[in-house]
């Protein structure tokens, strides 16, 4: 039986991923996932497509204490409890996402690292900064990532490039494609998979440095082609029944395709 092999969340959209042993899947996804985002001086959302170096910053967020720690590659750390300022909104995907500026040292430290003025924003609602076009849950199998490495002539490919929520072990390459339109038991939660994740240039970036070092898009196109006008890799869905998901939990389709 297939099982959860890893989990990843991004407390701050665009910064390094965090890999917990367990997550709580709610209707809106994981409450701490993309709870913060960055905007530039013009109020536009700023992320890895515009500044790959952001992935070098490692966040730790304690939602209970509302405390955020950012660890920078030079060894410096910014740490404190969140205090909110003025209301702002930025377009993420196809939507305007409301939030409030975060007061304190975080924006200045991130700006210094990025070499441009950036401001940290906390979303008003959990899950709002997750791209709804990809659903609250994204999933890819280890076998698919290994197949991409083989097809691309690489010894291995780091799955963090794809910034997915759930990794799945013990299935065939791209078997997750066959699960679209079905409900899926993932640990204690039930997810309905609704589509395939279209890919962009972020996946070409090294997940440690943010520097492009592998043309994933060319490799995906070479062996999978365009599907519905997109280069897709992995699948997305919505939470039907909330529940806890742990590394090692079973992943099992529950029904035939509906769409």
GUKOL-578597 format. One record per residue (C-alpha): residue in three letters; x, y, z; residue number from 1. Coordinates in steps of 0.2 Angstrom, whole numbers, plus 2048, in hexadecimal, padded with zeros to 3 digits. Example, Ala and Ser with C-alpha at 12.3 -4.5 7.8 and 13.67 -1.06 7.14 Angstrom:
residu,u,v,w,num
ala,83E,7EA,827,1
ser,844,7FB,824,2
This chain:
residu,u,v,w,num
unk,800,800,800,1
unk,806,812,7FC,2
unk,80B,81D,80B,3
unk,80F,82E,80F,4
unk,822,830,80D,5
unk,824,842,812,6
unk,81A,852,816,7
unk,81F,864,812,8
unk,818,875,816,9
unk,81E,887,813,10
unk,819,892,822,11
unk,81F,8A1,817,12
unk,81A,89F,805,13
unk,82A,89F,7FB,14
unk,836,89B,809,15
unk,83E,88A,80D,16
unk,832,87B,810,17
unk,830,873,821,18
unk,82E,861,823,19
unk,823,85C,832,20
unk,81F,84A,837,21
unk,80D,84D,837,22
unk,800,85A,831,23
unk,7EE,85E,835,24
unk,7E4,85F,825,25
unk,7D5,86A,826,26
unk,7C9,870,819,27
unk,7D4,87F,815,28
unk,7E4,874,815,29
unk,7F2,875,822,30
unk,7EF,884,82C,31
unk,801,889,82D,32
unk,805,886,81A,33
unk,808,897,811,34
unk,801,8A0,820,35
unk,80D,8AE,81C,36
unk,812,8B6,80B,37
unk,81D,8C4,805,38
unk,819,8D3,7FB,39
unk,825,8E0,7F2,40
unk,824,8F3,7F4,41
unk,817,8F3,7E7,42
unk,80C,8E7,7F1,43
unk,80E,8D9,7E5,44
unk,810,8C7,7EC,45
unk,823,8C3,7EB,46
unk,829,8B1,7EA,47
unk,835,8A4,7E3,48
unk,832,8A8,7D0,49
unk,838,8BA,7D3,50
unk,845,8B6,7E1,51
unk,84B,8A4,7E2,52
unk,857,8A9,7F1,53
unk,848,8A9,7FC,54
unk,849,896,7FE,55
unk,859,898,808,56
unk,84F,8A0,817,57
unk,848,892,822,58
unk,838,896,82C,59
unk,831,88F,83C,60
unk,820,894,841,61
unk,817,88F,851,62
unk,805,893,84E,63
unk,800,891,860,64
unk,80C,89E,866,65
unk,80B,8A8,856,66
unk,81E,8A8,855,67
unk,828,8A8,846,68
unk,83B,8A4,844,69
unk,845,8A8,834,70
unk,856,8A0,832,71
unk,861,8A8,825,72
unk,870,8A0,81C,73
unk,87C,8AB,824,74
unk,877,8A4,835,75
unk,86D,8B3,83B,76
unk,85C,8B0,842,77
unk,84C,8BB,844,78
unk,840,8B5,851,79
unk,831,8BB,85A,80
unk,81E,8BB,85D,81
unk,813,8C2,84F,82
unk,80C,8D4,850,83
unk,801,8DA,842,84
unk,800,8EB,839,85
unk,7F6,8F2,82B,86
unk,7EA,8E8,81F,87
unk,7F1,8E4,80E,88
unk,7EC,8D8,800,89
unk,7F6,8D0,7F2,90
unk,7F1,8C5,7E3,91
unk,7F6,8B3,7E5,92
unk,7F2,8A9,7D6,93
unk,7E1,8AF,7D0,94
unk,7DB,8B6,7E1,95
unk,7DE,8C5,7EC,96
unk,7E4,8BF,7FD,97
unk,7E1,8CA,80C,98
unk,7ED,8CC,81A,99
unk,7F6,8D7,826,100
unk,808,8DD,826,101
unk,813,8D5,833,102
unk,81C,8E2,83F,103
unk,82D,8DF,845,104
unk,83E,8D9,83E,105
unk,839,8CC,831,106
unk,836,8D7,822,107
unk,846,8E0,824,108
unk,850,8D0,826,109
unk,848,8C8,817,110
unk,84A,8D8,80C,111
unk,85D,8D8,811,112
unk,85E,8C6,80B,113
unk,855,8C9,7FB,114
unk,85D,8D9,7F7,115
unk,84C,8E2,7F5,116
unk,83F,8E9,7FF,117
unk,832,8DC,804,118
unk,825,8DB,812,119
unk,81E,8CC,81B,120
unk,80B,8CA,81C,121
unk,801,8BE,826,122
unk,7F1,8B8,81E,123
unk,7E0,8BC,826,124
unk,7DB,8AA,824,125
unk,7E4,899,824,126
unk,7E6,892,813,127
unk,7E3,8A2,809,128
unk,7F5,8A3,802,129
unk,7F4,891,7FB,130
unk,7F1,892,7E8,131
unk,7DF,88C,7E6,132
unk,7E3,886,7D5,133
unk,7ED,879,7DD,134
unk,7E1,875,7EB,135
unk,7E4,873,7FE,136
unk,7EE,863,7FB,137
unk,7FB,85F,7EF,138
unk,803,84E,7ED,139
unk,811,846,7E3,140
unk,818,834,7E4,141
unk,82B,830,7E7,142
unk,82A,825,7D8,143
unk,825,834,7CC,144
unk,834,83E,7D3,145
unk,83F,82F,7D0,146
unk,838,82D,7BE,147
unk,83C,83F,7BB,148
unk,84E,83D,7C0,149
unk,850,82E,7B5,150
unk,848,837,7A6,151
unk,852,846,7A9,152
unk,862,83D,7AA,153
unk,865,841,7BC,154
unk,86A,836,7CB,155
unk,85C,83E,7D5,156
unk,850,84C,7D7,157
unk,84C,855,7E7,158
unk,839,854,7E9,159
unk,839,865,7F2,160
unk,83A,86D,7E1,161
unk,828,86A,7DF,162
unk,823,871,7F0,163
unk,815,864,7F3,164
unk,80C,861,803,165
unk,80C,84D,803,166
unk,819,841,7FC,167
unk,813,82F,7F8,168
unk,81E,81F,7F9,169
unk,81B,80E,7F2,170
unk,811,812,7E2,171
unk,816,812,7CF,172
unk,81C,821,7C6,173
unk,80E,82E,7C3,174
unk,802,821,7CB,175
unk,7FA,831,7D4,176
unk,7F4,837,7C3,177
unk,7E8,828,7C3,178
unk,7E1,82E,7D4,179
unk,7DA,83E,7CD,180
unk,7C7,83F,7CE,181
unk,7C8,833,7DD,182
unk,7C7,834,7F0,183
unk,7D7,82F,7F9,184
unk,7DA,82A,80B,185
unk,7E9,833,811,186
unk,7EC,82F,823,187
unk,7DD,834,82D,188
unk,7D7,840,81F,189
unk,7CE,83E,80F,190
unk,7D3,848,800,191
unk,7CA,849,7EF,192
unk,7D7,84B,7E1,193
unk,7D1,857,7D4,194
unk,7DF,85A,7C7,195
unk,7F1,85B,7C3,196
unk,7FE,868,7C8,197
unk,804,873,7BA,198
unk,816,877,7BC,199
unk,820,887,7BB,200
unk,833,88D,7BB,201
unk,834,88C,7CE,202
unk,837,879,7CC,203
unk,847,87C,7C3,204
unk,84E,884,7D2,205
unk,85A,87B,7DE,206
unk,84F,87A,7EE,207
unk,85E,87E,7F9,208
unk,865,88D,7F0,209
unk,857,893,7E5,210
unk,863,893,7D5,211
unk,85C,88A,7C6,212
unk,866,87A,7C3,213
unk,85A,86E,7BA,214
unk,84E,871,7AC,215
unk,840,867,7B4,216
unk,833,86F,7A7,217
unk,83D,868,798,218
unk,83F,857,7A0,219
unk,82D,856,7A5,220
unk,827,85B,793,221
unk,833,84F,78B,222
unk,82B,840,792,223
unk,81A,845,798,224
unk,816,852,78B,225
unk,809,860,78D,226
unk,7F9,85A,796,227
unk,7EA,867,794,228
unk,7F7,874,78F,229
unk,801,872,79F,230
unk,811,869,7A5,231
unk,80A,860,7B3,232
unk,812,856,7C1,233
unk,809,850,7D1,234
unk,7F7,853,7D5,235
unk,7EC,85E,7E0,236
unk,7DC,85C,7E9,237
unk,7D0,862,7F7,238
unk,7CD,85C,809,239
unk,7BD,852,80A,240
unk,7BF,84C,81C,241
unk,7CC,855,827,242
unk,7D8,84A,831,243
unk,7EA,848,837,244
unk,7F7,842,82A,245
unk,808,83A,830,246
unk,817,834,827,247
unk,815,822,824,248
unk,801,823,824,249
unk,7F9,819,816,250
unk,7F3,821,806,251
unk,7E5,818,7FD,252
unk,7D9,81C,7EF,253
unk,7C7,819,7F5,254
unk,7BD,81A,7E5,255
unk,7BD,81A,7D2,256
unk,7BF,82B,7C9,257
unk,7B0,836,7C8,258
unk,7B5,844,7BC,259
